[in-house]
Amino acid sequence: MTAQQAGTEQPLRRTRPSNRRQLILAAARDLISVRGYEQVAMGDIAEAVTISPSALYRHFSSKQDLLFEVLSSSVTPITVRLEEMSSPFRADWVGELVTVATEHAQSGMLWQRETMHLSESQQALVHAEIRAVGRLVAGLIRRTRPELAPEQADYLAWATLAVLLSPGWHRSGEMVSGPLLTSMVHTVVHSPAPTPAEGTRRVPLGLKPRSRREHLLAEAIRLFSERGYTRVAIEDIGAALGIAGPSVYNHFATKADILVTALNRGWSYLLMDLGDVLATAPDVEEALGGVVRSYVTLSLRHPAIIGLLLTEARQLPEESQTTLLQAQREYLAEWTALVRAVAPAVSDTEGRHRVAAAVALVNNLMRTPHVRDRFALERALPQLCLSLLVPGHSER
């Protein structure tokens, strides 16, 4: 939604429209969605709504407070509509939820990518609001499928939200048709739900690499994932290894070089495994299943790398961004080609949208700790992804 769509045309400078706060939020949402929080200044937002920066600060005391309002306000309309669908219960809630999600398509991407830039107290508030959305969706799923245990409904709820908000990640801005998105959400809601695994999934501590460079890279990936790239200084990386910050430059020329190395390694793994799958698969169905399992495996073993690919690629130098984006396009194009080979009736556009939904499903569930740690996702996720990718797959 642009500032003009917030209610009225943008005002001339020095006028005071009654909906100025909404205009500011709409402009901030659009700019942050396109550029990322770190690349948007308060002056950019002020210019977008034709006011001075000082006038902007009369509405929001800081850029961080403005971001908090942007994120919180993106949750509220979805929560309100879910509450309306829940009491009284509406059997056609999926279609209604698709409508409201389409109206707020950027929400899921903003929640995942930008929440880390808030203060701890603000993060807690936004996370609580998002968890409330998950609980409401789980409640609707249990009303639809009363045979499910609460944990199973919760799993399907977060999977539903991942697919529902996947269009927000489309770089091209290409819209997903309502009927297709509704069909994919129905697929998730009515898919088999796994039972929780015994105990809590534990990741072994493992051994540290002998190579100082590899150890440094691993610590940097962890810090970038936890705090965000711009909030990690070279001194922080050095401290994690017990060395002085400048010593990091013995291994990497700049902090950006560390990020480039980490992201290139992630895509290299995926492209190499893709080649192995294609070279050994006996047919296209086995190849598609193998590619899906490969992505799930990387996401489970290296969730920090997947997180950085989602949230920090825009921090790369322009040339590296171009290279990484090309690798992403080639990789996802292979998925789409396999989907169309397995299901020839699927158009290229529909295939791309189905692939985006399946990838978003993996990305979201792997980065949702209580779901990742409670279920054996390495077994459950590939089947759910294939049901999204290939119409009627669950019936085969």
C-alpha positions in Angstrom: 0.0 0.0 0.0 1.5 3.4 -1.0 1.0 6.6 0.9 -1.5 7.7 -1.7 -3.5 4.6 -1.0 -3.7 5.4 2.8 -6.7 7.5 2.3 -6.1 10.6 0.3 -3.7 12.1 -2.2 -0.4 13.2 -0.8 -0.8 16.8 0.6 1.2 19.8 -0.5 4.0 20.8 1.9 2.8 22.8 4.9 -0.6 21.3 5.0 -1.7 19.2 7.9 -4.0 16.3 6.8 -5.9 14.5 9.5 -4.4 11.1 8.3 -0.8 12.2 8.3 0.3 9.5 10.7 -1.2 6.8 8.4 0.5 8.4 5.4 3.8 8.3 7.3 3.3 4.6 8.2 2.4 3.7 4.6 5.4 5.5 3.2 7.7 3.9 5.8 6.3 0.5 5.1 6.9 0.8 1.4 10.4 2.2 1.7 11.5 -0.4 4.3 10.0 -3.2 2.2 12.0 -2.2 -0.8 15.3 -1.0 0.7 15.5 -2.5 4.1 15.4 -0.7 7.5 19.1 0.2 7.5 19.0 1.8 4.1 16.0 4.1 4.9 16.6 7.4 6.7 13.9 9.5 8.4 14.5 12.2 5.8 13.6 9.7 3.0 10.3 9.0 4.8 9.6 12.7 5.4 10.3 13.4 1.7 7.9 10.6 0.6 5.0 12.4 2.5 6.2 15.9 1.7 6.9 17.0 5.2 10.1 18.2 7.0 12.1 15.8 9.2 11.2 17.9 12.2 7.5 17.4 11.5 8.1 13.7 11.2 9.7 13.6 14.6 6.5 15.1 16.1 4.8 11.9 15.3 7.6 9.4 16.0 10.5 10.0 18.4 12.9 7.8 16.5 13.3 5.6 13.4 13.2 2.5 15.7 9.8 3.6 17.2 8.5 4.2 13.7 9.6 0.7 12.7 7.8 -0.7 15.7 4.6 1.0 14.7 5.0 -0.3 11.1 5.4 -3.9 12.3 2.7 -3.7 15.0 0.2 -2.1 12.7 0.8 -4.8 10.1 -0.3 -7.4 12.6 -3.4 -5.7 13.9 -5.7 -6.0 10.9 -4.9 -9.7 10.5 -5.6 -10.3 14.2 -8.9 -8.4 14.0 -10.2 -10.4 11.0 -9.1 -13.7 12.5 -11.1 -12.8 15.7 -14.1 -12.0 13.5 -13.8 -15.4 11.8 -13.5 -17.2 15.0 -16.6 -15.9 16.8 -18.9 -17.0 15.3 -16.9 -19.6 13.4 -17.0 -19.1 9.7 -16.5 -22.3 7.6 -15.2 -20.2 4.7 -12.4 -18.7 6.8 -9.6 -19.7 4.4 -10.9 -17.5 1.6 -11.4 -14.6 3.9 -8.0 -15.0 5.4 -6.4 -15.0 1.9 -8.2 -11.7 1.2 -6.8 -9.9 4.2 -3.4 -11.4 3.7 -3.3 -10.2 0.2 -4.1 -6.7 1.4 -1.1 -6.9 3.7 1.2 -9.0 1.6 4.4 -7.3 2.9 3.7 -8.3 6.5 5.4 -11.7 6.7 8.5 -10.5 5.0 8.7 -7.4 7.3 8.1 -9.5 10.5 11.0 -11.9 9.6 13.4 -9.4 8.2 13.1 -6.3 10.3 12.0 -7.3 13.8 15.7 -7.7 14.9 16.2 -3.9 14.6 13.8 -3.2 17.4 14.7 -3.0 21.1 14.3 -6.2 23.1 11.1 -4.9 24.7 9.7 -4.0 21.3 10.7 -7.3 19.8 8.9 -9.1 22.7 5.7 -7.2 22.0 5.8 -7.9 18.2 6.6 -11.5 18.8 3.6 -11.8 21.2 1.3 -10.3 18.6 2.5 -12.7 16.0 2.1 -15.7 18.3 -1.5 -14.5 19.0 -2.1 -14.7 15.2 -0.7 -18.2 15.2 -3.0 -19.3 18.0 -6.0 -17.8 16.2 -5.2 -19.7 13.0 -4.6 -22.9 15.0 -8.0 -22.5 16.6 -9.7 -22.2 13.2 -7.9 -25.3 12.0 -9.0 -27.3 15.0 -12.6 -26.2 14.4 -12.2 -27.3 10.8 -10.4 -30.6 11.8 -11.5 -31.5 15.3 -9.5 -34.8 15.2 -6.2 -32.9 15.4 -4.3 -32.5 18.7 -3.4 -28.9 19.7 0.2 -29.4 18.7 -0.7 -30.7 15.3 -3.0 -27.7 14.7 -0.2 -25.4 15.8 2.2 -26.9 13.3 -0.4 -26.5 10.5 -1.1 -23.0 11.6 2.5 -21.8 11.2 2.7 -23.7 7.9 -0.5 -21.9 6.8 0.9 -18.5 7.7 4.1 -19.2 5.8 2.3 -20.0 2.6 -0.3 -17.3 3.1 2.4 -14.6 3.4 4.8 -16.0 0.9 3.9 -13.5 -1.9 5.5 -10.7 0.2 8.9 -12.3 -0.6 8.4 -12.0 -4.4 11.2 -9.6 -5.7 9.3 -9.0 -8.9 6.2 -7.7 -7.1 4.3 -10.3 -9.1 0.9 -10.9 -7.5 -0.3 -14.4 -6.8 -3.9 -15.0 -7.9 -6.5 -15.4 -5.1 -7.7 -18.8 -6.3 -4.2 -20.2 -6.4 -3.2 -18.9 -3.0 -6.5 -20.2 -1.6 -5.9 -23.6 -3.1 -2.4 -23.8 -1.6 -3.6 -22.8 1.9 -6.4 -25.4 1.7 -3.7 -27.9 0.8 -1.8 -27.1 4.0 -4.8 -27.0 6.2 -6.0 -30.4 5.1 -2.6 -32.1 4.9 -1.5 -34.8 7.3 -0.1 -33.4 10.5 2.9 -35.0 12.1 2.9 -35.9 15.8 5.5 -34.2 18.0 8.8 -36.0 18.3 9.8 -37.6 21.6 11.7 -35.2 23.7 13.3 -31.9 22.5 15.5 -31.8 19.4 19.1 -31.1 20.5 21.8 -29.9 18.2 25.2 -31.4 19.1 27.8 -28.9 20.2 30.3 -30.6 17.9 34.0 -29.5 17.5 35.5 -26.2 16.5 37.4 -26.1 13.2 41.1 -26.1 13.5 41.4 -23.4 10.9 41.2 -20.0 12.4 39.6 -18.6 9.3 36.8 -21.2 9.3 36.2 -20.7 13.1 36.0 -16.9 12.5 33.5 -17.4 9.6 31.3 -19.7 11.8 31.2 -17.2 14.6 30.5 -14.3 12.3 27.6 -16.2 10.7 26.2 -16.8 14.2 26.5 -13.2 15.2 25.1 -11.8 12.0 22.1 -14.1 12.4 21.5 -13.2 16.0 22.0 -9.5 15.9 21.9 -8.4 12.2 24.9 -7.6 10.0 24.9 -3.9 10.7 24.9 -4.4 14.5 28.0 -6.6 14.5 31.4 -4.9 14.6 34.7 -6.4 13.7 35.6 -6.2 17.4 32.6 -8.4 18.2 33.7 -11.1 15.8 37.2 -10.9 17.2 36.0 -11.1 20.8 34.0 -14.3 20.0 37.3 -15.9 19.1 39.3 -14.3 21.9 41.4 -12.2 19.5 41.7 -8.5 18.9 39.3 -7.0 16.3 42.0 -6.0 13.8 43.3 -9.6 13.7 40.2 -10.5 11.8 41.7 -8.6 8.8 44.4 -11.3 8.6 41.7 -13.6 7.2 39.2 -11.3 5.6 39.8 -7.9 4.0 36.5 -6.4 5.2 33.4 -7.3 7.1 31.5 -7.4 3.8 33.9 -10.1 2.6 32.9 -12.3 5.5 29.2 -11.9 4.6 30.0 -12.5 0.9 31.8 -15.7 1.8 29.0 -17.0 4.0 26.2 -16.4 1.5 28.2 -17.7 -1.5 28.9 -20.9 0.5 25.2 -21.4 1.1 24.3 -21.0 -2.6 27.3 -23.1 -3.7 26.1 -26.0 -1.4 22.6 -25.8 -2.9 23.7 -25.6 -6.5 26.2 -28.5 -6.1 23.6 -30.7 -4.4 21.1 -29.8 -7.1 23.6 -31.0 -9.7 24.1 -34.3 -7.8 20.4 -34.8 -7.5 19.8 -34.2 -11.2 22.7 -36.4 -12.2 21.5 -39.4 -10.2 17.7 -39.2 -10.3 16.0 -41.9 -12.4 13.1 -39.6 -13.3 11.7 -36.1 -12.8 9.5 -37.0 -9.8 12.5 -38.4 -7.9 14.6 -35.4 -8.9 11.9 -33.0 -7.5 11.8 -34.9 -4.3 15.5 -35.0 -4.0 15.8 -31.2 -4.6 13.2 -30.5 -1.9 14.9 -32.8 0.6 18.3 -31.1 -0.1 16.9 -27.7 0.7 15.2 -29.0 3.9 18.4 -30.6 5.0 20.5 -27.4 4.5 17.8 -25.4 6.3 17.8 -27.8 9.2 21.6 -28.1 9.5 22.4 -24.4 8.8 19.4 -22.2 9.7 21.7 -19.2 10.3 22.9 -19.4 6.6 19.3 -19.5 5.4 18.4 -16.6 7.7 21.2 -14.5 6.3 20.2 -15.3 2.7 16.7 -14.0 3.6 17.6 -11.0 5.6 21.1 -9.7 4.8 21.7 -10.2 1.0 20.9 -6.5 0.5 24.0 -5.6 2.6 26.3 -7.0 0.0 28.3 -4.9 -2.5 26.3 -4.3 -5.7 28.4 -6.7 -7.8 28.0 -9.5 -5.2 24.3 -8.9 -4.9 23.9 -9.3 -8.7 25.9 -12.6 -8.6 23.9 -13.9 -5.7 20.6 -12.9 -7.2 21.5 -14.7 -10.4 22.4 -17.9 -8.5 19.0 -17.7 -6.7 17.1 -17.3 -10.0 18.9 -20.2 -11.6 18.3 -22.4 -8.6 14.6 -21.7 -8.3 14.2 -21.9 -12.1 15.4 -25.6 -11.8 12.6 -26.2 -9.2 10.1 -24.6 -11.5 11.2 -26.7 -14.5 10.9 -29.9 -12.4 7.4 -28.9 -11.2 6.3 -28.4 -14.8 7.9 -31.6 -15.9 6.0 -33.5 -13.2 2.8 -31.6 -13.7 2.6 -30.3 -17.3 -0.7 -28.5 -16.7 1.0 -26.1 -14.4 2.0 -22.8 -16.2 5.3 -21.2 -15.7 3.8 -18.4 -13.6 1.9 -20.9 -11.4 5.0 -23.0 -11.1 7.1 -20.1 -9.8 4.4 -19.2 -7.3 4.2 -22.8 -6.0 8.0 -22.9 -5.7 8.0 -19.6 -3.8 5.3 -20.9 -1.4 7.2 -24.2 -0.8 10.5 -22.4 -0.1 8.8 -19.9 2.2 7.3 -22.9 4.1 10.7 -24.4 4.8 12.3 -21.0 5.6 9.5 -20.1 8.1 9.2 -23.4 9.9 12.9 -23.8 10.2 13.2 -20.4 11.8 10.2 -20.9 14.2 12.0 -22.5 17.2 9.1 -24.1 18.9 8.0 -25.9 15.7 11.5 -26.8 14.6 12.4 -28.3 17.9 9.1 -30.1 18.5 8.7 -32.0 15.1 10.9 -34.1 12.9 10.7 -31.6 10.1 13.3 -33.5 8.0 10.6 -36.1 7.4 7.4 -34.0 7.5 8.4 -31.0 5.4 9.4 -32.6 2.1 5.9 -34.2 1.8 4.1 -31.0 2.6 6.3 -29.1 0.1 5.6 -31.7 -2.6 1.8 -31.3 -2.0 2.2 -27.5 -2.6 4.4 -28.0 -5.7 2.4 -30.6 -7.5 -1.4 -30.3 -7.6 -3.0 -33.6 -6.3 0.4 -35.0 -5.1 -1.1 -36.1 -1.7 -3.6 -38.2 -3.7 -1.0 -40.1 -5.6 
